[in-house]
């Protein structure tokens, strides 16, 4: 079977988060939104500039740019079979290569279920759609998955299609929200998730207390 690439996204200042990743993982330098120059275009391109604090806005911009850079790396180097995780991801289930071999689309390996309308927030457990163990298609009529905590890209052309969509937009939102709107890119998810979010201080949202579990429930 072809080689698998595993990347974790990590800020230069987040040294302690690197310790849980062994030498099967490659560190990809994250963009620190707090260090962006005041005239950096993304700061005015991201719509959150109007409704959250500057610190959080800068954090979201850095996150967006980091994932964009990662996708460009995948596209430019034509990398297939790529796992990408943020550095607060914790692996809780074995990465099943048989499941990944079935993946044809962008596939979430963690995150949480939310209403299709963002104002309604996360799904409560009674609203969860039925999920089968293994690979599931994300039905965009029922829900979305939020967070870019962990995902799998089986073929580099998926990264290319996401980039083309992102580049076509004058205004941008958080990248996990934008993924839902890309008609050309179907979305799947692995259930239960391979990764959950570590209970540590967020580098974007001060005071964050909820985290997704392996069943995509935001607790």
Secondary structure, 3 states (H helix, E strand, C coil): CCCCEEEEEECCCCHHHHCCCCCCCEEEECCCHHHCCCCCCHHHHEHHHHCCCHHHHHHHHHHHHHHHHHHHHHHHCCCCCEEEEECCEEECCCCCHHHHHHCCCEEECCCEEECCCHHHCECCHHHCCCCCCEEEECCCCCCEEECCCEEEECCHHHHHHHHHHHHCCCCECCHHHHHHCCCCCCEEEEECCCEEECCCCCCCCCCCCCCECCCCCEC
